[in-house]
Amino acid sequence: MNKKITVVGAGNVGTTTAQLIAEKGLADVVIIDIVEGIPQGKALDIQEACPLWHSSSRVTGTNSYADTADSDIVVITAGLARKPGMSRDDLLKANADIVRQVSENIAKTSPGAIVIVVSNPMDTMVYVAWKVTGFSSNKVIGMGGVLDSSRMRSFISVELNVPPEDIEAIVLGGHGDLMVPLPRLTTVKGKSITELLPETKINEIINRTKNGGAEIVGLLKTGSAYYAPAASVVEMIEAVFGNKDGNLPCSVYLNGEYGISGVYAGVPVRFSLKGVEEIIELELTEDEKKAFIASAEAVRGLIEKIQA
Ligand code: NAD
């Protein structure tokens, strides 16, 4: 029997995620949205492509959580996307209400699911999903670092003209303006980029990575990025299913790791079918640690705002 993945939100990120899951034949997919017709139409379109992809995934669309029952993984992309000039934090309250309502439904219909949260501001939304579902924290994870690292790798790949698979990049902290790209631990075939690129170029790449989302919002004018975000979600799904080894930077609940407790923030994680199997604690320099703590504390500030 195929695994079952529900994607909540039939917008750009949700449907592209559903498409990639179906194209790779990773699972059956249910797309759910509040708008009638859109999830059904998008799902039917993807289903009709499956024969061409040699995929046996079943793809359906719905407006009812009953159809999502007993999902192995639920991906939450429901919410409003950023408009030009709007920060992720502006989305805070509106998206918190949406994620709350979605999480209540998931807890009832898919009590055994692993939940991957995409909706922004993501580190705060994943906290909301964790609280509202009541699921164990290793089963509620946020997508941010995989995307930020992929952006950084793509910029380095173009700059040095090397294949992206030779590059490992690490971006820690919240998926916001204070994210912490780590050039010291970003390597090409094992060699740190600090030995391969001048400092000014590295700083440019760091800034472009931090502003990666805004750069695309600025170009698109309406809506935000979705190809790389959806591919990042699918990378996490494949890690959970054991198709891929290695650590992925994801937003997880920290309980003393990196000296932080009570918030979600991005750190390297090893996955298994149970969700987060292990949080990897990297040795950080004093400056890196300071930047990481500032980023995690900014997430705490947002969590406090929605609790107020
Ligand atoms: P979109 O506007 O294309 O789609 C959002 C969808 O959510 C819409 O179809 C809408 O009808 C649906 N929706 C709204 N309320 C709902 C509810 N209560 N239940 C079910 N569906 C509901 O937006 P998008 O581009 O797909 O982005 C989705 C979210 O993901 C945004 O919050 C965006 O900021 C965020 N995002 C995060 C990352 C990341 O790295 N974490 C990357 C890209 C986008």
py3Dmol code that shows the C-alpha trace and the ligand (Angstrom):
import py3Dmol

protein = """\
ATOM      1  CA  MET A   1       0.000   0.000   0.000  1.00  0.00           C
ATOM      2  CA  ASN A   2       1.270   3.469  -0.855  1.00  0.00           C
ATOM      3  CA  LYS A   3       2.039   5.906   1.928  1.00  0.00           C
ATOM      4  CA  LYS A   4      -0.367   8.837   2.244  1.00  0.00           C
ATOM      5  CA  ILE A   5       0.652  12.486   2.301  1.00  0.00           C
ATOM      6  CA  THR A   6      -1.787  15.340   2.792  1.00  0.00           C
ATOM      7  CA  VAL A   7      -0.855  18.780   1.512  1.00  0.00           C
ATOM      8  CA  VAL A   8      -2.877  21.537   3.159  1.00  0.00           C
ATOM      9  CA  GLY A   9      -3.173  24.554   0.848  1.00  0.00           C
ATOM     10  CA  ALA A  10      -3.679  24.234  -2.918  1.00  0.00           C
ATOM     11  CA  GLY A  11      -1.627  27.337  -3.684  1.00  0.00           C
ATOM     12  CA  ASN A  12       1.755  27.586  -5.343  1.00  0.00           C
ATOM     13  CA  VAL A  13       3.856  25.778  -2.732  1.00  0.00           C
ATOM     14  CA  GLY A  14       1.191  23.168  -1.954  1.00  0.00           C
ATOM     15  CA  THR A  15       0.444  22.107  -5.515  1.00  0.00           C
ATOM     16  CA  THR A  16       4.111  22.130  -6.562  1.00  0.00           C
ATOM     17  CA  THR A  17       4.874  19.916  -3.550  1.00  0.00           C
ATOM     18  CA  ALA A  18       2.014  17.585  -4.536  1.00  0.00           C
ATOM     19  CA  GLN A  19       3.331  17.503  -8.103  1.00  0.00           C
ATOM     20  CA  LEU A  20       6.863  16.550  -7.011  1.00  0.00           C
ATOM     21  CA  ILE A  21       5.597  13.844  -4.647  1.00  0.00           C
ATOM     22  CA  ALA A  22       3.453  12.355  -7.418  1.00  0.00           C
ATOM     23  CA  GLU A  23       6.175  12.697 -10.054  1.00  0.00           C
ATOM     24  CA  LYS A  24       8.591  10.765  -7.839  1.00  0.00           C
ATOM     25  CA  GLY A  25       5.842   8.292  -6.863  1.00  0.00           C
ATOM     26  CA  LEU A  26       6.657   8.795  -3.176  1.00  0.00           C
ATOM     27  CA  ALA A  27       3.083   8.438  -1.887  1.00  0.00           C
ATOM     28  CA  ASP A  28      -0.591   8.992  -2.583  1.00  0.00           C
ATOM     29  CA  VAL A  29      -1.402  12.678  -2.183  1.00  0.00           C
ATOM     30  CA  VAL A  30      -4.487  14.455  -0.881  1.00  0.00           C
ATOM     31  CA  ILE A  31      -4.609  18.209  -1.492  1.00  0.00           C
ATOM     32  CA  ILE A  32      -6.992  20.117   0.774  1.00  0.00           C
ATOM     33  CA  ASP A  33      -7.973  23.793   0.653  1.00  0.00           C
ATOM     34  CA  ILE A  34     -10.871  25.939   1.803  1.00  0.00           C
ATOM     35  CA  VAL A  35     -11.565  27.105  -1.750  1.00  0.00           C
ATOM     36  CA  GLU A  36     -13.947  24.753  -3.531  1.00  0.00           C
ATOM     37  CA  GLY A  37     -12.828  23.296  -6.850  1.00  0.00           C
ATOM     38  CA  ILE A  38      -9.175  24.390  -6.781  1.00  0.00           C
ATOM     39  CA  PRO A  39      -7.740  21.390  -4.875  1.00  0.00           C
ATOM     40  CA  GLN A  40      -9.969  19.032  -6.892  1.00  0.00           C
ATOM     41  CA  GLY A  41      -8.943  20.570 -10.226  1.00  0.00           C
ATOM     42  CA  LYS A  42      -5.223  20.768  -9.430  1.00  0.00           C
ATOM     43  CA  ALA A  43      -5.214  17.200  -8.098  1.00  0.00           C
ATOM     44  CA  LEU A  44      -6.989  15.886 -11.201  1.00  0.00           C
ATOM     45  CA  ASP A  45      -4.481  17.647 -13.433  1.00  0.00           C
ATOM     46  CA  ILE A  46      -1.550  16.102 -11.500  1.00  0.00           C
ATOM     47  CA  GLN A  47      -3.266  12.674 -11.473  1.00  0.00           C
ATOM     48  CA  GLU A  48      -3.589  12.821 -15.248  1.00  0.00           C
ATOM     49  CA  ALA A  49       0.192  13.384 -15.546  1.00  0.00           C
ATOM     50  CA  CYS A  50       1.043  10.308 -13.437  1.00  0.00           C
ATOM     51  CA  PRO A  51       0.930   7.820 -16.367  1.00  0.00           C
ATOM     52  CA  LEU A  52       3.505   9.967 -18.160  1.00  0.00           C
ATOM     53  CA  TRP A  53       5.710   9.913 -15.067  1.00  0.00           C
ATOM     54  CA  HIS A  54       5.262   6.119 -14.668  1.00  0.00           C
ATOM     55  CA  SER A  55       3.936   6.952 -11.213  1.00  0.00           C
ATOM     56  CA  SER A  56       1.312   4.938  -9.333  1.00  0.00           C
ATOM     57  CA  SER A  57       0.565   7.782  -6.903  1.00  0.00           C
ATOM     58  CA  ARG A  58      -3.133   8.534  -6.466  1.00  0.00           C
ATOM     59  CA  VAL A  59      -3.787  12.269  -6.262  1.00  0.00           C
ATOM     60  CA  THR A  60      -7.073  13.670  -4.991  1.00  0.00           C
ATOM     61  CA  GLY A  61      -8.363  17.071  -3.984  1.00  0.00           C
ATOM     62  CA  THR A  62     -10.881  17.858  -1.300  1.00  0.00           C
ATOM     63  CA  ASN A  63     -12.392  20.413   1.072  1.00  0.00           C
ATOM     64  CA  SER A  64     -13.029  17.814   3.785  1.00  0.00           C
ATOM     65  CA  TYR A  65     -10.551  16.614   6.411  1.00  0.00           C
ATOM     66  CA  ALA A  66     -12.312  13.211   6.430  1.00  0.00           C
ATOM     67  CA  ASP A  67     -10.516  12.490   3.121  1.00  0.00           C
ATOM     68  CA  THR A  68      -7.132  13.210   4.692  1.00  0.00           C
ATOM     69  CA  ALA A  69      -7.591  10.634   7.495  1.00  0.00           C
ATOM     70  CA  ASP A  70      -4.611   8.552   8.600  1.00  0.00           C
ATOM     71  CA  SER A  71      -2.000  10.415   6.601  1.00  0.00           C
ATOM     72  CA  ASP A  72       1.624   9.441   7.251  1.00  0.00           C
ATOM     73  CA  ILE A  73       2.780  13.012   6.616  1.00  0.00           C
ATOM     74  CA  VAL A  74       0.855  16.301   6.544  1.00  0.00           C
ATOM     75  CA  VAL A  75       2.480  19.331   4.900  1.00  0.00           C
ATOM     76  CA  ILE A  76       0.971  22.657   5.965  1.00  0.00           C
ATOM     77  CA  THR A  77       1.294  25.348   3.281  1.00  0.00           C
ATOM     78  CA  ALA A  78      -2.038  27.043   4.017  1.00  0.00           C
ATOM     79  CA  GLY A  79      -1.844  30.750   4.554  1.00  0.00           C
ATOM     80  CA  LEU A  80      -1.190  34.024   2.971  1.00  0.00           C
ATOM     81  CA  ALA A  81       2.040  34.574   0.998  1.00  0.00           C
ATOM     82  CA  ARG A  82       4.194  37.692   1.219  1.00  0.00           C
ATOM     83  CA  LYS A  83       3.505  40.646  -1.024  1.00  0.00           C
ATOM     84  CA  PRO A  84       6.289  43.114  -2.052  1.00  0.00           C
ATOM     85  CA  GLY A  85       7.510  45.131   0.915  1.00  0.00           C
ATOM     86  CA  MET A  86       5.810  42.788   3.373  1.00  0.00           C
ATOM     87  CA  SER A  87       8.003  40.942   5.888  1.00  0.00           C
ATOM     88  CA  ARG A  88       7.364  37.366   6.958  1.00  0.00           C
ATOM     89  CA  ASP A  89       6.387  38.751  10.347  1.00  0.00           C
ATOM     90  CA  ASP A  90       3.522  40.788   8.869  1.00  0.00           C
ATOM     91  CA  LEU A  91       1.890  37.481   8.118  1.00  0.00           C
ATOM     92  CA  LEU A  92       2.078  36.493  11.751  1.00  0.00           C
ATOM     93  CA  LYS A  93      -1.424  36.859  13.120  1.00  0.00           C
ATOM     94  CA  ALA A  94      -3.409  35.940  10.001  1.00  0.00           C
ATOM     95  CA  ASN A  95      -1.408  32.802   9.406  1.00  0.00           C
ATOM     96  CA  ALA A  96      -1.413  31.801  13.088  1.00  0.00           C
ATOM     97  CA  ASP A  97      -5.234  31.628  12.960  1.00  0.00           C
ATOM     98  CA  ILE A  98      -5.119  29.543   9.790  1.00  0.00           C
ATOM     99  CA  VAL A  99      -2.460  27.148  11.130  1.00  0.00           C
ATOM    100  CA  ARG A 100      -4.387  26.777  14.406  1.00  0.00           C
ATOM    101  CA  GLN A 101      -7.544  25.732  12.555  1.00  0.00           C
ATOM    102  CA  VAL A 102      -5.648  23.359  10.250  1.00  0.00           C
ATOM    103  CA  SER A 103      -3.759  21.781  13.182  1.00  0.00           C
ATOM    104  CA  GLU A 104      -6.961  21.096  15.131  1.00  0.00           C
ATOM    105  CA  ASN A 105      -8.298  19.163  12.151  1.00  0.00           C
ATOM    106  CA  ILE A 106      -5.074  17.226  11.593  1.00  0.00           C
ATOM    107  CA  ALA A 107      -4.904  16.195  15.247  1.00  0.00           C
ATOM    108  CA  LYS A 108      -8.394  14.681  14.943  1.00  0.00           C
ATOM    109  CA  THR A 109      -8.016  12.957  11.569  1.00  0.00           C
ATOM    110  CA  SER A 110      -4.319  11.988  11.366  1.00  0.00           C
ATOM    111  CA  PRO A 111      -3.157  11.523  14.966  1.00  0.00           C
ATOM    112  CA  GLY A 112      -0.099   9.502  13.893  1.00  0.00           C
ATOM    113  CA  ALA A 113       1.163  11.910  11.241  1.00  0.00           C
ATOM    114  CA  ILE A 114       4.471  13.694  10.944  1.00  0.00           C
ATOM    115  CA  VAL A 115       3.699  17.369  10.282  1.00  0.00           C
ATOM    116  CA  ILE A 116       5.929  19.572   8.111  1.00  0.00           C
ATOM    117  CA  VAL A 117       5.078  23.274   8.382  1.00  0.00           C
ATOM    118  CA  VAL A 118       5.877  25.700   5.556  1.00  0.00           C
ATOM    119  CA  SER A 119       3.516  28.644   6.255  1.00  0.00           C
ATOM    120  CA  ASN A 120       5.306  31.847   7.317  1.00  0.00           C
ATOM    121  CA  PRO A 121       6.599  33.078   9.675  1.00  0.00           C
ATOM    122  CA  MET A 122       7.518  29.429   9.671  1.00  0.00           C
ATOM    123  CA  ASP A 123       9.352  28.964  13.002  1.00  0.00           C
ATOM    124  CA  THR A 124       6.402  30.492  14.824  1.00  0.00           C
ATOM    125  CA  MET A 125       3.796  28.612  12.778  1.00  0.00           C
ATOM    126  CA  VAL A 126       5.498  25.275  13.494  1.00  0.00           C
ATOM    127  CA  TYR A 127       5.360  26.130  17.213  1.00  0.00           C
ATOM    128  CA  VAL A 128       1.616  26.802  16.846  1.00  0.00           C
ATOM    129  CA  ALA A 129       1.123  23.476  15.025  1.00  0.00           C
ATOM    130  CA  TRP A 130       3.083  21.636  17.732  1.00  0.00           C
ATOM    131  CA  LYS A 131       1.056  23.236  20.557  1.00  0.00           C
ATOM    132  CA  VAL A 132      -2.336  22.794  18.912  1.00  0.00           C
ATOM    133  CA  THR A 133      -1.851  19.204  17.678  1.00  0.00           C
ATOM    134  CA  GLY A 134      -0.350  18.124  20.993  1.00  0.00           C
ATOM    135  CA  PHE A 135       1.936  15.803  18.980  1.00  0.00           C
ATOM    136  CA  SER A 136       5.382  14.948  20.259  1.00  0.00           C
ATOM    137  CA  SER A 137       7.888  17.577  19.114  1.00  0.00           C
ATOM    138  CA  ASN A 138       9.919  15.097  17.028  1.00  0.00           C
ATOM    139  CA  LYS A 139       6.864  14.799  14.756  1.00  0.00           C
ATOM    140  CA  VAL A 140       6.296  18.505  14.098  1.00  0.00           C
ATOM    141  CA  ILE A 141       9.034  20.059  11.974  1.00  0.00           C
ATOM    142  CA  GLY A 142       9.459  23.288   9.996  1.00  0.00           C
ATOM    143  CA  MET A 143      10.897  23.729   6.505  1.00  0.00           C
ATOM    144  CA  GLY A 144      13.323  26.645   6.171  1.00  0.00           C
ATOM    145  CA  GLY A 145      16.981  25.694   6.434  1.00  0.00           C
ATOM    146  CA  VAL A 146      16.865  23.225   3.543  1.00  0.00           C
ATOM    147  CA  LEU A 147      15.655  26.042   1.299  1.00  0.00           C
ATOM    148  CA  ASP A 148      18.104  28.633   2.660  1.00  0.00           C
ATOM    149  CA  SER A 149      21.023  26.201   2.254  1.00  0.00           C
ATOM    150  CA  SER A 150      19.938  25.282  -1.270  1.00  0.00           C
ATOM    151  CA  ARG A 151      19.811  28.963  -2.175  1.00  0.00           C
ATOM    152  CA  MET A 152      23.309  29.459  -0.765  1.00  0.00           C
ATOM    153  CA  ARG A 153      24.600  26.375  -2.621  1.00  0.00           C
ATOM    154  CA  SER A 154      23.098  27.616  -5.884  1.00  0.00           C
ATOM    155  CA  PHE A 155      24.842  30.996  -5.550  1.00  0.00           C
ATOM    156  CA  ILE A 156      28.201  29.340  -4.721  1.00  0.00           C
ATOM    157  CA  SER A 157      27.757  26.881  -7.578  1.00  0.00           C
ATOM    158  CA  VAL A 158      27.317  29.701 -10.082  1.00  0.00           C
ATOM    159  CA  GLU A 159      30.114  31.792  -8.569  1.00  0.00           C
ATOM    160  CA  LEU A 160      32.718  28.991  -8.561  1.00  0.00           C
ATOM    161  CA  ASN A 161      31.277  27.113 -11.541  1.00  0.00           C
ATOM    162  CA  VAL A 162      31.166  23.830  -9.631  1.00  0.00           C
ATOM    163  CA  PRO A 163      28.305  21.285  -9.443  1.00  0.00           C
ATOM    164  CA  PRO A 164      25.949  21.983  -6.518  1.00  0.00           C
ATOM    165  CA  GLU A 165      26.259  18.387  -5.320  1.00  0.00           C
ATOM    166  CA  ASP A 166      29.928  19.119  -4.427  1.00  0.00           C
ATOM    167  CA  ILE A 167      28.752  21.907  -2.110  1.00  0.00           C
ATOM    168  CA  GLU A 168      27.529  21.597   1.443  1.00  0.00           C
ATOM    169  CA  ALA A 169      26.060  24.712   3.031  1.00  0.00           C
ATOM    170  CA  ILE A 170      24.736  25.223   6.529  1.00  0.00           C
ATOM    171  CA  VAL A 171      22.222  27.886   7.501  1.00  0.00           C
ATOM    172  CA  LEU A 172      21.107  27.857  11.130  1.00  0.00           C
ATOM    173  CA  GLY A 173      18.569  29.776  13.186  1.00  0.00           C
ATOM    174  CA  GLY A 174      15.127  31.111  12.409  1.00  0.00           C
ATOM    175  CA  HIS A 175      13.946  31.283   8.796  1.00  0.00           C
ATOM    176  CA  GLY A 176      13.840  35.061   8.916  1.00  0.00           C
ATOM    177  CA  ASP A 177      15.988  38.125   8.531  1.00  0.00           C
ATOM    178  CA  LEU A 178      18.324  36.915  11.307  1.00  0.00           C
ATOM    179  CA  MET A 179      19.082  33.508   9.803  1.00  0.00           C
ATOM    180  CA  VAL A 180      22.698  32.440  10.284  1.00  0.00           C
ATOM    181  CA  PRO A 181      24.538  31.191   7.180  1.00  0.00           C
ATOM    182  CA  LEU A 182      27.812  29.590   8.290  1.00  0.00           C
ATOM    183  CA  PRO A 183      30.554  30.200   5.678  1.00  0.00           C
ATOM    184  CA  ARG A 184      33.145  28.485   7.920  1.00  0.00           C
ATOM    185  CA  LEU A 185      31.216  25.212   7.654  1.00  0.00           C
ATOM    186  CA  THR A 186      30.139  25.709   4.033  1.00  0.00           C
ATOM    187  CA  THR A 187      32.374  23.591   1.851  1.00  0.00           C
ATOM    188  CA  VAL A 188      33.145  22.647  -1.741  1.00  0.00           C
ATOM    189  CA  LYS A 189      34.419  19.046  -1.838  1.00  0.00           C
ATOM    190  CA  GLY A 190      35.279  19.427   1.838  1.00  0.00           C
ATOM    191  CA  LYS A 191      37.168  22.730   1.485  1.00  0.00           C
ATOM    192  CA  SER A 192      35.672  25.746   3.304  1.00  0.00           C
ATOM    193  CA  ILE A 193      34.506  28.579   1.046  1.00  0.00           C
ATOM    194  CA  THR A 194      36.535  30.909   3.279  1.00  0.00           C
ATOM    195  CA  GLU A 195      39.580  29.443   1.472  1.00  0.00           C
ATOM    196  CA  LEU A 196      37.972  29.646  -1.982  1.00  0.00           C
ATOM    197  CA  LEU A 197      36.318  33.051  -2.146  1.00  0.00           C
ATOM    198  CA  PRO A 198      37.285  36.561  -1.002  1.00  0.00           C
ATOM    199  CA  GLU A 199      35.472  37.918   2.042  1.00  0.00           C
ATOM    200  CA  THR A 200      33.524  40.506   0.011  1.00  0.00           C
ATOM    201  CA  LYS A 201      32.133  37.795  -2.273  1.00  0.00           C
ATOM    202  CA  ILE A 202      31.233  35.590   0.698  1.00  0.00           C
ATOM    203  CA  ASN A 203      29.405  38.521   2.310  1.00  0.00           C
ATOM    204  CA  GLU A 204      27.495  39.115  -0.925  1.00  0.00           C
ATOM    205  CA  ILE A 205      26.453  35.444  -1.014  1.00  0.00           C
ATOM    206  CA  ILE A 206      25.424  35.551   2.652  1.00  0.00           C
ATOM    207  CA  ASN A 207      23.284  38.662   2.082  1.00  0.00           C
ATOM    208  CA  ARG A 208      21.712  37.218  -1.045  1.00  0.00           C
ATOM    209  CA  THR A 209      20.893  34.030   0.871  1.00  0.00           C
ATOM    210  CA  LYS A 210      19.321  36.001   3.726  1.00  0.00           C
ATOM    211  CA  ASN A 211      17.260  37.993   1.210  1.00  0.00           C
ATOM    212  CA  GLY A 212      16.586  35.030  -1.076  1.00  0.00           C
ATOM    213  CA  GLY A 213      12.838  35.048  -0.449  1.00  0.00           C
ATOM    214  CA  ALA A 214      12.490  38.827  -0.772  1.00  0.00           C
ATOM    215  CA  GLU A 215      14.497  38.873  -4.022  1.00  0.00           C
ATOM    216  CA  ILE A 216      11.958  36.546  -5.626  1.00  0.00           C
ATOM    217  CA  VAL A 217       8.952  38.377  -4.139  1.00  0.00           C
ATOM    218  CA  GLY A 218      10.351  41.590  -5.612  1.00  0.00           C
ATOM    219  CA  LEU A 219      10.643  40.050  -9.060  1.00  0.00           C
ATOM    220  CA  LEU A 220       7.304  38.231  -9.083  1.00  0.00           C
ATOM    221  CA  LYS A 221       5.372  41.213  -7.637  1.00  0.00           C
ATOM    222  CA  THR A 222       2.501  38.909  -6.710  1.00  0.00           C
ATOM    223  CA  GLY A 223       3.217  35.810  -4.650  1.00  0.00           C
ATOM    224  CA  SER A 224       6.463  34.330  -3.381  1.00  0.00           C
ATOM    225  CA  ALA A 225       8.870  31.529  -4.271  1.00  0.00           C
ATOM    226  CA  TYR A 226       7.561  28.010  -4.666  1.00  0.00           C
ATOM    227  CA  TYR A 227       9.745  25.761  -6.850  1.00  0.00           C
ATOM    228  CA  ALA A 228      12.694  25.625  -4.434  1.00  0.00           C
ATOM    229  CA  PRO A 229      10.423  25.648  -1.332  1.00  0.00           C
ATOM    230  CA  ALA A 230       8.446  22.664  -2.662  1.00  0.00           C
ATOM    231  CA  ALA A 231      11.653  20.805  -3.587  1.00  0.00           C
ATOM    232  CA  SER A 232      12.913  21.460  -0.041  1.00  0.00           C
ATOM    233  CA  VAL A 233       9.772  19.925   1.486  1.00  0.00           C
ATOM    234  CA  VAL A 234      10.197  16.871  -0.728  1.00  0.00           C
ATOM    235  CA  GLU A 235      13.846  16.557   0.362  1.00  0.00           C
ATOM    236  CA  MET A 236      12.594  16.351   3.964  1.00  0.00           C
ATOM    237  CA  ILE A 237       9.918  13.780   3.030  1.00  0.00           C
ATOM    238  CA  GLU A 238      12.535  11.617   1.338  1.00  0.00           C
ATOM    239  CA  ALA A 239      14.765  11.847   4.416  1.00  0.00           C
ATOM    240  CA  VAL A 240      11.840  10.722   6.615  1.00  0.00           C
ATOM    241  CA  PHE A 241      11.148   7.793   4.282  1.00  0.00           C
ATOM    242  CA  GLY A 242      14.831   6.832   4.415  1.00  0.00           C
ATOM    243  CA  ASN A 243      15.459   7.433   0.701  1.00  0.00           C
ATOM    244  CA  LYS A 244      18.274   9.836   1.480  1.00  0.00           C
ATOM    245  CA  ASP A 245      20.995   9.872   4.139  1.00  0.00           C
ATOM    246  CA  GLY A 246      22.552  12.791   5.891  1.00  0.00           C
ATOM    247  CA  ASN A 247      21.497  15.758   7.969  1.00  0.00           C
ATOM    248  CA  LEU A 248      19.116  18.473   6.910  1.00  0.00           C
ATOM    249  CA  PRO A 249      18.812  21.874   8.571  1.00  0.00           C
ATOM    250  CA  CYS A 250      15.198  22.084   9.759  1.00  0.00           C
ATOM    251  CA  SER A 251      13.246  23.991  12.360  1.00  0.00           C
ATOM    252  CA  VAL A 252      12.832  21.786  15.418  1.00  0.00           C
ATOM    253  CA  TYR A 253      11.833  22.291  19.029  1.00  0.00           C
ATOM    254  CA  LEU A 254      14.923  22.995  21.091  1.00  0.00           C
ATOM    255  CA  ASN A 255      15.063  21.676  24.591  1.00  0.00           C
ATOM    256  CA  GLY A 256      18.485  22.814  25.772  1.00  0.00           C
ATOM    257  CA  GLU A 257      20.333  22.098  22.525  1.00  0.00           C
ATOM    258  CA  TYR A 258      22.589  25.004  21.543  1.00  0.00           C
ATOM    259  CA  GLY A 259      21.759  26.497  24.951  1.00  0.00           C
ATOM    260  CA  ILE A 260      18.176  27.311  23.855  1.00  0.00           C
ATOM    261  CA  SER A 261      14.874  26.033  25.209  1.00  0.00           C
ATOM    262  CA  GLY A 262      11.201  26.496  24.438  1.00  0.00           C
ATOM    263  CA  VAL A 263      11.396  27.678  20.821  1.00  0.00           C
ATOM    264  CA  TYR A 264      11.683  26.265  17.329  1.00  0.00           C
ATOM    265  CA  ALA A 265      14.797  27.169  15.307  1.00  0.00           C
ATOM    266  CA  GLY A 266      16.782  25.724  12.446  1.00  0.00           C
ATOM    267  CA  VAL A 267      19.521  23.209  13.264  1.00  0.00           C
ATOM    268  CA  PRO A 268      20.850  20.097  11.491  1.00  0.00           C
ATOM    269  CA  VAL A 269      18.627  17.095  12.037  1.00  0.00           C
ATOM    270  CA  ARG A 270      18.731  13.384  11.200  1.00  0.00           C
ATOM    271  CA  PHE A 271      15.354  11.895  10.275  1.00  0.00           C
ATOM    272  CA  SER A 272      13.717   8.484  10.477  1.00  0.00           C
ATOM    273  CA  LEU A 273      10.171   7.230   9.978  1.00  0.00           C
ATOM    274  CA  LYS A 274       9.502   8.475  13.527  1.00  0.00           C
ATOM    275  CA  GLY A 275      10.373  12.057  12.513  1.00  0.00           C
ATOM    276  CA  VAL A 276      13.352  13.763  14.119  1.00  0.00           C
ATOM    277  CA  GLU A 277      15.727  11.002  15.177  1.00  0.00           C
ATOM    278  CA  GLU A 278      18.587  13.219  16.308  1.00  0.00           C
ATOM    279  CA  ILE A 279      19.423  16.909  16.637  1.00  0.00           C
ATOM    280  CA  ILE A 280      23.042  17.478  15.639  1.00  0.00           C
ATOM    281  CA  GLU A 281      24.915  19.955  17.843  1.00  0.00           C
ATOM    282  CA  LEU A 282      27.634  21.678  15.828  1.00  0.00           C
ATOM    283  CA  GLU A 283      30.597  23.280  17.578  1.00  0.00           C
ATOM    284  CA  LEU A 284      30.058  27.001  17.006  1.00  0.00           C
ATOM    285  CA  THR A 285      32.441  29.913  17.504  1.00  0.00           C
ATOM    286  CA  GLU A 286      31.410  32.581  20.022  1.00  0.00           C
ATOM    287  CA  ASP A 287      30.206  34.910  17.220  1.00  0.00           C
ATOM    288  CA  GLU A 288      28.207  32.145  15.520  1.00  0.00           C
ATOM    289  CA  LYS A 289      26.652  31.179  18.850  1.00  0.00           C
ATOM    290  CA  LYS A 290      25.683  34.809  19.520  1.00  0.00           C
ATOM    291  CA  ALA A 291      24.078  35.143  16.068  1.00  0.00           C
ATOM    292  CA  PHE A 292      22.219  31.854  16.534  1.00  0.00           C
ATOM    293  CA  ILE A 293      20.884  32.874  19.945  1.00  0.00           C
ATOM    294  CA  ALA A 294      19.756  36.280  18.589  1.00  0.00           C
ATOM    295  CA  SER A 295      17.917  34.534  15.779  1.00  0.00           C
ATOM    296  CA  ALA A 296      16.220  32.015  18.104  1.00  0.00           C
ATOM    297  CA  GLU A 297      15.275  34.822  20.530  1.00  0.00           C
ATOM    298  CA  ALA A 298      13.630  36.711  17.640  1.00  0.00           C
ATOM    299  CA  VAL A 299      11.445  33.638  17.106  1.00  0.00           C
ATOM    300  CA  ARG A 300      10.626  33.630  20.822  1.00  0.00           C
ATOM    301  CA  GLY A 301       9.513  37.265  20.480  1.00  0.00           C
ATOM    302  CA  LEU A 302       7.060  36.307  17.720  1.00  0.00           C
ATOM    303  CA  ILE A 303       5.716  33.377  19.718  1.00  0.00           C
ATOM    304  CA  GLU A 304       5.108  35.760  22.638  1.00  0.00           C
ATOM    305  CA  LYS A 305       3.291  38.188  20.298  1.00  0.00           C
ATOM    306  CA  ILE A 306       0.740  35.598  19.208  1.00  0.00           C
ATOM    307  CA  GLN A 307       0.281  34.375  22.761  1.00  0.00           C
ATOM    308  CA  ALA A 308      -0.407  37.901  23.999  1.00  0.00           C
TER     309      ALA A 308
END
"""
ligand_1 = """\
44
NAD
P -0.648 30.716 -1.996
O -1.385 31.947 -1.712
O -0.324 30.361 -3.408
O -1.464 29.483 -1.368
C -1.974 29.447 -0.080
C -3.214 28.568 -0.103
O -3.659 28.389 1.242
C -4.391 29.177 -0.904
O -4.792 28.247 -1.896
C -5.469 29.363 0.158
O -6.779 29.167 -0.325
C -5.074 28.292 1.168
N -5.672 28.463 2.487
C -5.883 29.616 3.183
N -6.486 29.330 4.365
C -6.631 27.986 4.415
C -7.168 27.084 5.373
N -7.671 27.537 6.534
N -7.164 25.763 5.092
C -6.673 25.290 3.916
N -6.155 26.103 2.977
C -6.129 27.418 3.222
O 0.696 30.775 -1.133
P 2.034 29.929 -1.346
O 2.951 30.654 -2.242
O 1.653 28.520 -1.650
O 2.663 30.028 0.121
C 2.037 29.378 1.203
C 2.690 29.754 2.535
O 4.022 29.236 2.577
C 2.818 31.254 2.786
O 2.604 31.538 4.139
C 4.257 31.545 2.415
O 4.746 32.711 3.039
C 4.919 30.303 2.933
N 6.229 29.977 2.362
C 7.175 29.517 3.239
C 8.418 29.150 2.777
C 9.441 28.598 3.740
O 10.617 28.558 3.409
N 9.060 28.140 4.918
C 8.726 29.264 1.413
C 7.731 29.720 0.545
C 6.470 30.068 1.039
"""
view = py3Dmol.view(width=600, height=400)
view.addModel(protein, "pdb")
view.setStyle({"model": 0}, {"cartoon": {"style": "trace"}})
view.addModel(ligand_1, "xyz")
view.setStyle({"model": 1}, {"stick": {}})
view.zoomTo()
view.show()
